Amino acid sequence: MDERPSTTLSRELLEREPYVRFAVTDIDGVCRGKHLSGEKIASMLETGGSIASALFGWDIQDRLYEQVSFTGFHTGFPDIGLRLDASTARRLPWDEGRWLILGEHVKPDGTPLPICPRQLLRKVLAKAAGMGFTAQIGVEFEWFLLAESEVSVRAKGYRGLQTATQGLTNYSPLRIDAQHAFVRDLFTQLNAIDVPLEALHTEAGPGNFEAAIRYTEALRAADRAVLFKQAVREIGRRHGLLSTFMAKYSTAYAGCGQHLHQSLWRDGRNCFHDARGAHQMSDTLRHFMAGQLHALPQLLPMYAPFVNSYKRLVDRNLAPVRPNWAVDNRNASLRVIPGSAASMRLETRSAGADANPYLAIAAALASGLYGIEHRLALPPAGDTPSLPRLPSTLAEATAAMARSELARELLGEEFVRHFVETRAWEVARFDEAVTDWELERYLELV
């Protein structure tokens, strides 16, 4: 397996740095952080630090929630604990070799903050370890690359945006060569920060790219996924490019997914592989898949967290709309990829590129482990008419998660309460908006 980046962080080394960056994700998966003096970071690594609880008290546009119980005007937005993970430290080649360290949140007594996305994944991985498993994850992202800036998209009212490549040509050496310098920097600079790309190619639309990040143990894979999205944005800015990971950027083109390749291991053995099983599938894999299918309708907002997410989950879009599975079939929610004892894995295709990687991976693993623990039976493969459709809107999906006792069992009451409250807020903001579609359809005629 590839080596971790150098993480030799002495106080003396840090104190010579003019500044160091740290980053966490909020509930939406947006990277938040600060630039701090090297001396301050060194102190935080030793004793911990704090940050305003407003980080979990605002939405994706920093509008403060009005009905979230965890924090708000009713609490005065007190601080929450911040713990930096020195093992995540890496130097950013596009930022003059500046150090970046990832963090997570704790309560005043030092125990994990239940609503922290990275801590939630840690909790699920502790459950896996208790069952004797380690999880290997590889993440793929689809996204659109635009020849725009933060200034130009606002000037254009987010309409008529210029894509960074032209033509709808999948797997095109010609199209991708149009952004040769950007592609070169992705491969070289991402590899330098322990986010190694295995593949990069054009997808189903102008400016549409897909990247596969090398697999690794689950927490490190989630960190890589978070860093990938942030790095693509920062590297792209230096080339005059803007990236969007919206699940559905345009009605003219396919949506953008975040595909999760998973396997469980014990004592150096891939527990998903059985040479004697049908398609070389083990009973462990079958129970794992059954758990994911059982939980998927109840945890869908963790894979599809925004109103726009559900514009991707539509028929005939190579995005799953039912809780089904199949062998090497990209129409299914769960795609079994048969292979050797080393490569046998499951691809969960429900998550959008917009999902918080910590939460999407936590949902997939928690529900799969539930299936193993309860020895759930795997239903027949394929897309049968008897299968119910997954929730088709964020409102419907949020209501299903709010009712779910299973969600609380897998993720904890505090996390589910907070996450449901934030998704309900997102729905309410959409419900009160007047859209361009409404103006064009109704303004003159009603």
C-alpha positions as CSV (number, residue, x, y, z in Angstrom):
1,M,0.0,0.0,0.0
2,D,1.2,3.5,-0.7
3,E,2.9,5.4,2.1
4,R,1.5,8.2,4.2
5,P,2.9,11.7,3.7
6,S,5.6,12.9,6.1
7,T,4.0,14.0,9.3
8,T,7.0,14.8,11.4
9,L,5.6,17.9,13.1
10,S,7.8,19.2,15.9
11,R,7.1,22.3,17.8
12,E,10.3,23.8,16.5
13,L,9.4,23.1,12.9
14,L,5.9,24.6,13.3
15,E,7.1,27.7,15.1
16,R,9.3,28.5,12.1
17,E,6.2,28.5,9.8
18,P,4.6,32.0,9.2
19,Y,1.2,30.3,9.2
20,V,-0.4,26.8,9.0
21,R,-3.8,25.9,7.8
22,F,-6.3,23.6,9.4
23,A,-9.6,22.3,8.0
24,V,-12.8,20.6,9.1
25,T,-16.1,20.0,7.3
26,D,-19.4,21.3,8.4
27,I,-22.6,19.2,8.2
28,D,-22.9,20.0,4.5
29,G,-19.4,18.8,3.7
30,V,-18.1,22.4,3.1
31,C,-14.4,22.8,4.2
32,R,-14.1,25.3,7.0
33,G,-10.9,26.3,8.6
34,K,-8.4,29.0,9.5
35,H,-4.9,30.2,8.8
36,L,-3.1,30.3,12.2
37,S,0.5,31.0,13.3
38,G,2.7,28.0,13.5
39,E,3.1,28.6,17.2
40,K,-0.7,28.5,17.7
41,I,-1.0,25.3,15.7
42,A,1.8,23.7,17.7
43,S,-0.1,24.6,20.9
44,M,-3.4,23.2,19.5
45,L,-1.7,19.9,18.6
46,E,-0.6,19.5,22.2
47,T,-3.6,20.7,24.1
48,G,-6.5,21.0,21.7
49,G,-8.4,24.1,20.7
50,S,-11.8,25.5,20.0
51,I,-14.0,27.0,17.4
52,A,-17.4,28.7,17.4
53,S,-20.3,26.3,17.4
54,A,-21.8,28.5,14.6
55,L,-19.9,26.1,12.4
56,F,-22.9,23.8,13.0
57,G,-25.3,26.6,13.3
58,W,-25.4,27.9,9.7
59,D,-26.4,26.5,6.3
60,I,-24.4,26.1,3.1
61,Q,-24.7,29.9,2.5
62,D,-23.9,30.8,6.1
63,R,-27.4,31.8,6.9
64,L,-28.0,31.0,10.6
65,Y,-30.5,28.2,11.3
66,E,-33.5,29.3,13.2
67,Q,-34.8,26.0,14.5
68,V,-31.7,23.8,15.1
69,S,-31.5,22.7,18.7
70,F,-27.7,22.2,18.9
71,T,-26.8,25.8,18.7
72,G,-28.2,29.2,17.8
73,F,-29.3,32.5,19.2
74,H,-30.9,30.5,22.1
75,T,-27.4,29.2,23.1
76,G,-25.3,32.2,22.2
77,F,-23.1,30.2,19.8
78,P,-20.6,29.0,22.5
79,D,-17.3,27.3,21.4
80,I,-16.9,23.6,20.7
81,G,-13.7,21.6,21.1
82,L,-11.4,21.2,18.1
83,R,-8.8,18.4,18.0
84,L,-6.3,18.4,15.2
85,D,-5.1,15.0,13.8
86,A,-1.3,15.2,13.3
87,S,-1.4,12.1,11.1
88,T,-3.3,14.1,8.4
89,A,-0.7,16.8,8.0
90,R,0.6,17.4,4.5
91,R,2.3,20.3,2.7
92,L,0.3,21.8,-0.1
93,P,2.5,22.3,-3.2
94,W,0.2,24.9,-4.8
95,D,0.3,27.0,-1.6
96,E,4.1,27.4,-1.3
97,G,4.4,24.1,0.7
98,R,2.1,25.4,3.5
99,W,1.1,22.7,6.1
100,L,-2.6,21.7,6.2
101,I,-3.9,19.6,9.1
102,L,-7.4,18.1,9.3
103,G,-9.5,18.2,12.5
104,E,-12.6,17.0,14.3
105,H,-14.8,18.2,17.1
106,V,-15.1,17.2,20.8
107,K,-17.4,18.0,23.7
108,P,-16.1,20.0,26.7
109,D,-15.2,16.7,28.5
110,G,-13.1,15.6,25.5
111,T,-15.5,12.9,24.2
112,P,-16.5,13.0,20.5
113,L,-19.1,15.5,19.4
114,P,-21.9,13.3,18.0
115,I,-22.8,15.6,15.2
116,C,-19.2,16.0,13.9
117,P,-19.0,14.2,10.5
118,R,-15.5,12.8,11.0
119,Q,-16.3,11.6,14.5
120,L,-19.5,9.9,13.2
121,L,-17.3,7.9,10.8
122,R,-14.9,7.1,13.6
123,K,-17.8,5.7,15.6
124,V,-18.9,3.4,12.7
125,L,-15.4,2.2,12.2
126,A,-15.1,1.4,15.9
127,K,-18.2,-0.8,15.4
128,A,-16.5,-2.5,12.5
129,A,-13.4,-3.1,14.5
130,G,-15.5,-4.6,17.3
131,M,-16.9,-7.1,14.7
132,G,-13.3,-7.9,13.6
133,F,-13.4,-5.9,10.3
134,T,-11.4,-3.2,8.8
135,A,-12.9,-1.3,5.8
136,Q,-11.2,-0.4,2.6
137,I,-12.8,2.4,0.6
138,G,-12.1,3.9,-2.8
139,V,-14.0,7.0,-3.9
140,E,-14.8,8.2,-7.4
141,F,-16.1,11.7,-8.2
142,E,-17.8,13.2,-11.2
143,W,-17.9,17.0,-11.5
144,F,-18.1,19.9,-14.0
145,L,-15.2,22.1,-14.7
146,L,-16.1,25.7,-15.8
147,A,-14.0,28.4,-17.5
148,E,-15.4,30.8,-14.9
149,S,-14.5,32.5,-11.6
150,E,-16.4,33.4,-8.4
151,V,-16.8,36.9,-9.9
152,S,-18.0,35.8,-13.4
153,V,-20.6,33.4,-12.3
154,R,-22.3,36.1,-10.2
155,A,-22.0,38.6,-13.0
156,K,-23.8,36.2,-15.3
157,G,-26.5,35.3,-12.7
158,Y,-25.3,31.7,-12.8
159,R,-26.6,31.4,-16.4
160,G,-24.8,30.9,-19.7
161,L,-21.7,29.6,-18.1
162,Q,-18.7,28.6,-20.2
163,T,-17.5,25.0,-19.7
164,A,-13.7,24.2,-19.6
165,T,-13.9,21.7,-22.4
166,Q,-16.3,21.4,-25.4
167,G,-18.4,18.6,-26.9
168,L,-20.0,15.6,-25.3
169,T,-17.2,13.0,-25.7
170,N,-16.7,10.3,-23.0
171,Y,-13.1,9.1,-22.5
172,S,-11.7,11.7,-24.9
173,P,-8.0,12.3,-25.0
174,L,-8.8,15.3,-27.3
175,R,-11.2,17.0,-24.9
176,I,-9.1,16.5,-21.8
177,D,-6.0,17.8,-23.5
178,A,-7.8,21.2,-23.7
179,Q,-6.9,21.5,-19.9
180,H,-3.5,19.9,-20.1
181,A,-1.9,22.0,-17.5
182,F,-4.7,21.6,-15.0
183,V,-4.7,17.8,-15.5
184,R,-1.0,17.7,-15.0
185,D,-1.2,19.6,-11.8
186,L,-4.0,17.4,-10.5
187,F,-2.0,14.2,-10.9
188,T,1.3,15.6,-9.6
189,Q,0.0,17.8,-6.8
190,L,-2.7,15.5,-5.5
191,N,-0.3,12.7,-5.3
192,A,2.1,14.9,-3.3
193,I,-0.6,15.3,-0.6
194,D,-1.6,11.6,-0.4
195,V,-4.6,11.9,-2.6
196,P,-3.3,9.6,-5.4
197,L,-5.4,9.5,-8.6
198,E,-5.8,6.2,-10.3
199,A,-7.7,7.6,-13.3
200,L,-9.1,10.8,-14.7
201,H,-11.2,11.1,-17.9
202,T,-13.9,13.1,-19.5
203,E,-17.5,12.1,-18.9
204,A,-21.0,12.7,-20.3
205,G,-21.0,16.4,-21.1
206,P,-18.8,19.4,-21.9
207,G,-16.5,20.1,-18.9
208,N,-17.6,16.9,-17.2
209,F,-14.8,15.0,-15.5
210,E,-14.5,11.8,-13.4
211,A,-11.6,11.0,-11.1
212,A,-10.9,7.7,-9.2
213,I,-8.9,8.1,-6.0
214,R,-6.8,5.1,-4.9
215,Y,-8.5,3.0,-2.2
216,T,-7.2,2.9,1.4
217,E,-8.6,2.4,4.9
218,A,-11.9,4.1,5.4
219,L,-11.1,7.2,7.5
220,R,-8.1,8.0,5.4
221,A,-10.2,7.5,2.2
222,A,-12.8,10.0,3.6
223,D,-10.1,12.5,4.3
224,R,-8.7,12.0,0.8
225,A,-12.2,12.6,-0.6
226,V,-12.7,15.8,1.4
227,L,-9.2,17.0,0.4
228,F,-9.8,16.1,-3.3
229,K,-12.8,18.4,-3.6
230,Q,-11.0,21.3,-1.8
231,A,-7.8,20.8,-3.8
232,V,-9.6,20.6,-7.1
233,R,-11.1,24.0,-6.4
234,E,-7.9,25.6,-5.2
235,I,-5.7,24.2,-8.0
236,G,-8.4,25.1,-10.6
237,R,-8.5,28.7,-9.4
238,R,-4.9,29.0,-10.2
239,H,-5.8,28.0,-13.8
240,G,-8.8,30.4,-14.1
241,L,-11.2,27.5,-13.6
242,L,-14.1,26.8,-11.3
243,S,-15.4,23.4,-10.3
244,T,-18.9,22.4,-9.3
245,F,-19.8,19.2,-7.5
246,M,-23.6,19.8,-7.8
247,A,-25.4,16.5,-8.2
248,K,-27.2,18.0,-11.3
249,Y,-25.5,21.0,-12.8
250,S,-27.6,21.1,-16.0
251,T,-30.7,19.5,-17.2
252,A,-29.0,18.9,-20.5
253,Y,-26.4,16.5,-19.1
254,A,-26.1,13.6,-16.7
255,G,-25.7,14.1,-13.0
256,C,-22.6,13.8,-10.9
257,G,-22.1,10.9,-8.5
258,Q,-19.7,10.0,-5.7
259,H,-19.3,6.3,-6.1
260,L,-18.1,4.3,-3.0
261,H,-16.1,1.1,-3.6
262,Q,-16.0,-0.9,-0.4
263,S,-14.6,-4.1,1.0
264,L,-14.3,-5.5,4.5
265,W,-11.1,-7.3,5.6
266,R,-10.0,-9.6,8.4
267,D,-6.5,-11.0,9.0
268,G,-5.4,-9.9,5.6
269,R,-8.4,-11.6,3.8
270,N,-11.1,-9.9,1.8
271,C,-14.3,-11.0,3.5
272,F,-16.4,-10.2,0.4
273,H,-14.7,-12.8,-1.7
274,D,-15.6,-16.5,-1.7
275,A,-14.3,-18.6,-4.6
276,R,-17.2,-21.1,-4.1
277,G,-20.0,-18.5,-4.1
278,A,-22.1,-17.4,-7.0
279,H,-20.2,-14.6,-8.7
280,Q,-17.5,-15.2,-6.0
281,M,-19.8,-13.4,-3.5
282,S,-19.3,-14.4,0.2
283,D,-22.2,-14.6,2.7
284,T,-20.6,-11.6,4.4
285,L,-21.0,-9.5,1.2
286,R,-24.6,-10.7,0.8
287,H,-25.5,-9.7,4.3
288,F,-23.7,-6.4,3.9
289,M,-25.6,-5.6,0.8
290,A,-28.9,-6.6,2.4
291,G,-28.2,-4.1,5.2
292,Q,-27.5,-1.3,2.8
293,L,-30.6,-2.0,0.8
294,H,-32.7,-2.2,3.9
295,A,-31.4,1.1,5.3
296,L,-31.1,3.1,2.0
297,P,-34.6,4.6,2.0
298,Q,-34.2,5.7,5.6
299,L,-30.7,7.2,5.2
300,L,-31.0,8.7,1.8
301,P,-30.3,12.3,2.9
302,M,-26.8,11.3,3.9
303,Y,-26.2,10.3,0.2
304,A,-28.4,13.0,-1.3
305,P,-28.4,16.0,1.1
306,F,-29.7,18.9,-1.0
307,V,-32.8,19.8,-3.0
308,N,-30.7,19.6,-6.2
309,S,-29.5,16.1,-5.3
310,Y,-32.9,14.6,-6.3
311,K,-32.6,16.1,-9.8
312,R,-29.9,13.4,-10.4
313,L,-31.9,10.5,-9.0
314,V,-34.3,10.2,-12.0
315,D,-35.1,7.3,-14.4
316,R,-32.7,6.5,-17.3
317,N,-29.9,8.6,-15.9
318,L,-27.5,5.8,-14.7
319,A,-28.4,7.0,-11.2
320,P,-30.3,4.6,-9.0
321,V,-33.9,5.2,-8.1
322,R,-34.7,1.9,-6.3
323,P,-33.0,-0.1,-3.6
324,N,-31.7,-2.8,-5.8
325,W,-28.5,-4.6,-6.7
326,A,-26.9,-6.3,-9.6
327,V,-23.6,-7.8,-10.8
328,D,-21.6,-5.3,-12.8
329,N,-24.7,-3.2,-13.7
330,R,-24.4,0.6,-13.4
331,N,-28.2,1.1,-13.2
332,A,-28.4,-0.5,-9.8
333,S,-27.9,1.2,-6.4
334,L,-25.4,-1.5,-5.5
335,R,-23.1,-2.8,-8.1
336,V,-21.1,-6.0,-7.3
337,I,-17.7,-6.0,-9.0
338,P,-16.5,-9.6,-9.2
339,G,-12.8,-10.2,-9.1
340,S,-10.0,-11.8,-7.3
341,A,-9.6,-12.2,-3.6
342,A,-7.8,-8.8,-3.7
343,S,-10.2,-6.9,-5.9
344,M,-13.7,-8.2,-5.1
345,R,-15.7,-5.2,-4.0
346,L,-19.1,-3.5,-3.8
347,E,-19.8,-0.1,-5.4
348,T,-22.6,1.9,-3.8
349,R,-23.8,4.4,-6.5
350,S,-26.5,6.3,-4.6
351,A,-24.3,9.2,-3.3
352,G,-24.1,12.4,-5.2
353,A,-20.9,14.3,-5.7
354,D,-22.4,16.9,-3.4
355,A,-22.6,14.6,-0.4
356,N,-20.3,14.9,2.6
357,P,-17.9,12.0,2.2
358,Y,-17.6,11.4,5.9
359,L,-21.4,11.0,6.1
360,A,-21.9,9.0,2.9
361,I,-19.2,6.5,3.9
362,A,-20.5,6.3,7.5
363,A,-24.1,5.6,6.2
364,A,-22.9,2.9,3.8
365,L,-20.7,1.1,6.3
366,A,-23.1,1.4,9.3
367,S,-26.0,-0.1,7.3
368,G,-23.8,-2.8,5.8
369,L,-22.5,-3.8,9.2
370,Y,-26.2,-3.9,10.5
371,G,-26.9,-6.4,7.7
372,I,-24.0,-8.6,8.8
373,E,-24.9,-8.4,12.4
374,H,-28.5,-9.4,11.8
375,R,-27.7,-11.8,9.0
376,L,-30.3,-10.1,6.7
377,A,-31.2,-12.0,3.6
378,L,-30.3,-10.4,0.3
379,P,-33.3,-10.0,-2.1
380,P,-33.1,-11.2,-5.7
381,A,-30.9,-9.1,-8.0
382,G,-32.4,-6.8,-10.6
383,D,-35.0,-4.0,-10.9
384,T,-38.4,-5.6,-10.4
385,P,-41.7,-3.6,-10.5
386,S,-42.4,-4.6,-6.9
387,L,-39.5,-2.6,-5.6
388,P,-40.6,0.7,-4.1
389,R,-39.0,3.8,-5.5
390,L,-36.6,5.7,-3.3
391,P,-37.8,9.1,-2.0
392,S,-37.9,11.5,-4.9
393,T,-37.4,14.8,-3.0
394,L,-35.4,16.0,-0.1
395,A,-38.6,16.7,1.8
396,E,-39.8,13.1,1.4
397,A,-36.3,11.7,2.2
398,T,-36.0,13.9,5.3
399,A,-39.4,12.8,6.6
400,A,-38.4,9.2,6.2
401,M,-35.2,9.7,8.1
402,A,-37.0,11.6,10.9
403,R,-39.4,8.6,11.4
404,S,-36.6,6.0,11.3
405,E,-35.7,4.2,14.5
406,L,-33.0,2.4,12.5
407,A,-31.3,5.7,11.7
408,R,-31.1,6.4,15.4
409,E,-29.8,2.9,16.2
410,L,-27.0,3.2,13.6
411,L,-26.0,6.8,14.0
412,G,-27.3,8.0,17.4
413,E,-30.1,10.3,18.5
414,E,-28.1,13.5,18.6
415,F,-26.7,13.2,15.1
416,V,-30.1,12.2,13.6
417,R,-31.9,15.1,15.3
418,H,-29.4,17.7,14.1
419,F,-29.1,16.3,10.6
420,V,-32.8,16.1,10.1
421,E,-33.3,19.6,11.4
422,T,-30.7,20.9,9.0
423,R,-32.3,19.1,6.0
424,A,-35.8,20.4,7.0
425,W,-34.3,23.9,7.0
426,E,-32.9,23.3,3.5
427,V,-36.4,22.2,2.3
428,A,-38.0,25.3,3.9
429,R,-35.6,27.6,2.1
430,F,-36.4,26.1,-1.2
431,D,-40.2,26.2,-0.6
432,E,-40.1,29.9,0.0
433,A,-38.0,30.7,-3.1
434,V,-39.4,32.1,-6.3
435,T,-37.6,30.4,-9.2
436,D,-36.8,31.4,-12.7
437,W,-39.0,28.5,-13.9
438,E,-42.0,30.0,-12.0
439,L,-41.4,33.5,-13.4
440,E,-41.2,32.3,-17.0
441,R,-44.2,30.0,-16.6
442,Y,-46.6,32.2,-14.7
443,L,-45.7,35.9,-14.7
444,E,-47.6,37.0,-17.8
445,L,-50.5,34.6,-17.7
446,V,-51.9,34.3,-14.2
